Amino acid sequence: MFLHTIASLSVDRGGTSRCVSELCGGIASTGADVGILTTADSSVAPGKFLPPGKSCAVVESDDKGVLGRFGLPFYAKLNDRLRSQQVELIHDHGVWLVTNYMAARLAYKYGVPLAISTHGMVEPWSLAQSATKKKIAFSIYQRGVFKRASVFFATSEAEAFNIRQLGLKQPIAVIPNGVAIPESIYLSKETRQNSERIILFLSRVHKKKGLINLARAWANIREPGWRLVIAGNDESGHKEEVLSVIRGLGIGQWFDFIGPVHGKDKEDIYLNADVFILPTFSENFGVVIAEALSYGVPVITTTGTPWKSLVKSNSGWWVKPDVEHITAAIREAISMTDGERSDMGLNGRKHVIDNYSWTSVVSGTLSVYSWLLGQSERPDCVIS
């Protein structure tokens, strides 16, 4: 069995939970034996990303009370699985959490290869948040966790570089996140008459995502006939900070905060968006960018993401994460005709289909597992 460990699959935890769920569902669809061990994550609202299909079992540990806070129920569940089942490999997701420490400790105890996906949590911007605490944590336990890894997984060369900056010498597999490709998209936006155009932001409402810069950029534009739809769960009360800036700039009539969206609701907002924007300071990948492109929506994002390919594929804008450059990109996007934006979106859809389907991501991941277990040669995605 390939056992994936992650602190949470809650929908409120964002892209990491979704990507792990989709990856494991894809691995299961190949006939491989794969499972997920996670916590109940009682600190957030109900609702979890579960793997598609029925072949990937998800086991939760209790996280309530003092024992849960220190990860002891998670440790017990993982220990039981390693003792009673033929676990060939542990693939752990995330950094800095007690679950990561427990996964590394038990992988060492049982002599099981450990793969670690950092999911952007060692990017410079992320390391700068609560920097002192993270330096202490790195010295006390996280360095030891990393040293136990047989291989790291990174979603881009930039993330691989940042893993190396920590002094880690193990091989790194560079495999992007995948995205489910919608079978069809609306391609007739240019035929609409007298309807508002939409700039969509869909991600966590978190200070990392650059929403205050977006508000200040829009204050320079104030284009009639456009609306900015902000979809996503509020994290750490950042929504109120953003709203305070918006009110201060007098641009509230252009903004709609609609909260988290999933399923059909999420599909509908992608299909009705004219431009997607993620003005983030830092992303290891940015799965929502791939999602937006898969629906044929051109994207504005920043050099804080690894999406330089937007420029090469003529499917969007890749600009510095500051007000001046975000303003310029928005102005260019909204000055285009519906048909021009639609053409850019179709370029992006083709780019995602060619490079970010789950089929290719799963295939690459399994090739790394096979190599790690001594069953095949090192795949090209693994760098020394």
DADAPE-V619136 format. One record per residue. N is the residue number from 1. RES is the residue in one small letter. PHI is phi in radians with two decimals (none if undefined). Layout:
n | res | phi
N | RES | PHI
N | RES | PHI
This chain:
n | res | phi
1 | m | none
2 | f | -1.67
3 | l | -1.83
4 | h | -1.71
5 | t | -2.11
6 | i | -2.68
7 | a | -1.14
8 | s | -2.72
9 | l | -1.93
10 | s | -1.06
11 | v | -1.12
12 | d | -1.33
13 | r | -1.57
14 | g | 1.55
15 | g | -1.12
16 | t | -1.06
17 | s | -1.05
18 | r | -1.12
19 | c | -1.17
20 | v | -1.10
21 | s | -1.08
22 | e | -1.15
23 | l | -1.06
24 | c | -1.17
25 | g | -1.09
26 | g | -1.17
27 | i | -1.10
28 | a | -1.07
29 | s | -1.15
30 | t | -1.45
31 | g | 1.69
32 | a | -1.26
33 | d | -1.52
34 | v | -2.44
35 | g | -2.48
36 | i | -2.22
37 | l | -1.98
38 | t | -2.50
39 | t | -1.82
40 | a | -1.19
41 | d | 0.88
42 | s | -1.28
43 | s | -1.40
44 | v | -2.17
45 | a | -1.14
46 | p | -1.05
47 | g | 2.11
48 | k | -2.31
49 | f | -1.44
50 | l | -1.93
51 | p | -1.06
52 | p | -1.12
53 | g | 1.45
54 | k | -2.19
55 | s | -1.70
56 | c | -2.02
57 | a | -1.36
58 | v | -1.98
59 | v | -2.01
60 | e | -1.94
61 | s | -1.81
62 | d | -1.27
63 | d | -2.04
64 | k | -1.50
65 | g | 1.31
66 | v | -1.12
67 | l | -1.07
68 | g | -1.15
69 | r | -1.10
70 | f | -1.64
71 | g | 1.33
72 | l | -1.21
73 | p | -1.12
74 | f | -1.10
75 | y | -1.03
76 | a | -1.12
77 | k | -1.10
78 | l | -1.17
79 | n | -1.06
80 | d | -1.07
81 | r | -1.18
82 | l | -1.18
83 | r | -1.39
84 | s | -1.82
85 | q | -2.17
86 | q | -1.48
87 | v | -1.51
88 | e | -1.46
89 | l | -2.80
90 | i | -1.88
91 | h | -2.00
92 | d | -1.69
93 | h | -2.11
94 | g | 1.79
95 | v | -2.52
96 | w | 1.40
97 | l | -1.79
98 | v | -1.09
99 | t | -1.12
100 | n | -1.16
101 | y | -1.11
102 | m | -1.13
103 | a | -1.09
104 | a | -1.17
105 | r | -1.09
106 | l | -1.34
107 | a | -1.04
108 | y | -1.16
109 | k | -1.03
110 | y | -1.70
111 | g | 1.17
112 | v | -1.72
113 | p | -0.99
114 | l | -2.06
115 | a | -1.82
116 | i | -2.19
117 | s | -1.81
118 | t | -1.46
119 | h | 0.90
120 | g | 1.37
121 | m | -1.46
122 | v | -2.08
123 | e | -1.22
124 | p | -0.92
125 | w | -1.10
126 | s | -1.15
127 | l | -1.13
128 | a | -1.33
129 | q | -1.49
130 | s | 0.90
131 | a | -1.01
132 | t | -1.11
133 | k | -1.06
134 | k | -1.25
135 | k | -1.12
136 | i | -1.16
137 | a | -1.08
138 | f | -1.10
139 | s | -1.21
140 | i | -1.35
141 | y | -2.45
142 | q | -1.21
143 | r | -1.05
144 | g | -1.14
145 | v | -1.03
146 | f | -1.09
147 | k | -1.15
148 | r | -1.36
149 | a | -1.19
150 | s | -1.49
151 | v | -2.74
152 | f | -1.85
153 | f | -1.94
154 | a | -2.18
155 | t | -1.62
156 | s | -2.77
157 | e | -1.12
158 | a | -1.11
159 | e | -1.18
160 | a | -1.05
161 | f | -1.06
162 | n | -1.22
163 | i | -1.13
164 | r | -1.10
165 | q | -1.11
166 | l | -1.49
167 | g | 1.47
168 | l | -1.54
169 | k | -1.87
170 | q | -1.14
171 | p | -1.04
172 | i | -2.20
173 | a | -1.63
174 | v | -1.73
175 | i | -2.38
176 | p | -1.22
177 | n | -1.19
178 | g | -1.77
179 | v | -2.56
180 | a | -1.29
181 | i | -1.55
182 | p | -1.12
183 | e | -1.16
184 | s | -2.52
185 | i | -2.39
186 | y | -1.35
187 | l | -2.06
188 | s | -2.04
189 | k | -1.09
190 | e | -1.18
191 | t | -1.56
192 | r | -1.25
193 | q | -2.20
194 | n | 0.97
195 | s | -2.05
196 | e | -1.17
197 | r | -1.58
198 | i | -2.14
199 | i | -1.78
200 | l | -1.85
201 | f | -1.97
202 | l | -2.37
203 | s | -3.07
204 | r | -1.12
205 | v | -1.48
206 | h | -2.38
207 | k | -1.06
208 | k | -1.13
209 | k | -1.41
210 | g | 1.39
211 | l | -1.19
212 | i | -1.18
213 | n | -1.10
214 | l | -1.10
215 | a | -1.07
216 | r | -1.19
217 | a | -1.15
218 | w | -1.16
219 | a | -1.08
220 | n | -1.42
221 | i | -1.95
222 | r | 0.89
223 | e | -1.40
224 | p | -1.08
225 | g | 1.50
226 | w | -2.12
227 | r | -2.32
228 | l | -1.93
229 | v | -1.75
230 | i | -1.91
231 | a | -1.98
232 | g | 2.55
233 | n | -1.39
234 | d | -1.30
235 | e | -2.10
236 | s | 1.04
237 | g | 1.23
238 | h | -1.22
239 | k | -0.97
240 | e | -1.14
241 | e | -1.09
242 | v | -1.16
243 | l | -1.08
244 | s | -1.09
245 | v | -1.13
246 | i | -1.07
247 | r | -1.10
248 | g | -1.10
249 | l | -1.51
250 | g | 1.21
251 | i | -2.14
252 | g | -1.05
253 | q | -1.18
254 | w | -1.63
255 | f | -1.94
256 | d | -2.16
257 | f | -1.71
258 | i | -1.95
259 | g | 1.34
260 | p | -1.21
261 | v | -2.29
262 | h | -2.54
263 | g | 1.02
264 | k | -1.08
265 | d | -1.10
266 | k | -1.16
267 | e | -1.02
268 | d | -1.11
269 | i | -1.26
270 | y | -1.12
271 | l | -1.16
272 | n | -1.72
273 | a | -1.44
274 | d | -1.72
275 | v | -2.52
276 | f | -1.90
277 | i | -2.35
278 | l | -2.34
279 | p | -1.48
280 | t | -1.21
281 | f | -1.48
282 | s | -2.82
283 | e | -2.55
284 | n | -1.32
285 | f | -2.49
286 | g | 1.61
287 | v | -1.09
288 | v | -1.16
289 | i | -1.14
290 | a | -1.09
291 | e | -1.08
292 | a | -1.04
293 | l | -1.08
294 | s | -1.11
295 | y | -1.61
296 | g | 1.36
297 | v | -1.87
298 | p | -1.13
299 | v | -2.15
300 | i | -1.90
301 | t | -2.54
302 | t | -2.06
303 | t | -1.24
304 | g | -1.31
305 | t | -1.95
306 | p | -1.57
307 | w | -1.75
308 | k | -1.03
309 | s | -1.12
310 | l | -1.03
311 | v | -1.26
312 | k | -1.10
313 | s | -1.54
314 | n | 0.93
315 | s | -2.17
316 | g | 2.96
317 | w | -2.18
318 | w | -2.24
319 | v | -2.23
320 | k | -1.10
321 | p | -1.42
322 | d | -2.36
323 | v | -1.07
324 | e | -1.04
325 | h | -1.34
326 | i | -1.16
327 | t | -1.02
328 | a | -1.08
329 | a | -1.15
330 | i | -1.11
331 | r | -1.02
332 | e | -1.14
333 | a | -1.12
334 | i | -1.40
335 | s | -1.42
336 | m | -1.36
337 | t | -1.37
338 | d | -0.99
339 | g | -1.14
340 | e | -1.15
341 | r | -1.14
342 | s | -1.09
343 | d | -1.09
344 | m | -1.08
345 | g | -1.10
346 | l | -1.16
347 | n | -1.04
348 | g | -1.17
349 | r | -1.07
350 | k | -1.10
351 | h | -1.05
352 | v | -1.23
353 | i | -1.02
354 | d | -1.28
355 | n | -2.19
356 | y | -2.29
357 | s | -1.28
358 | w | -1.13
359 | t | -1.03
360 | s | -1.26
361 | v | -1.16
362 | v | -1.09
363 | s | -1.04
364 | g | -1.12
365 | t | -1.10
366 | l | -1.14
367 | s | -1.16
368 | v | -1.21
369 | y | -1.01
370 | s | -1.04
371 | w | -1.13
372 | l | -1.09
373 | l | -1.58
374 | g | 1.31
375 | q | -1.77
376 | s | -2.76
377 | e | -1.27
378 | r | -1.11
379 | p | -1.28
380 | d | -1.12
381 | c | -1.29
382 | v | -1.63
383 | i | -1.91
384 | s | -1.35
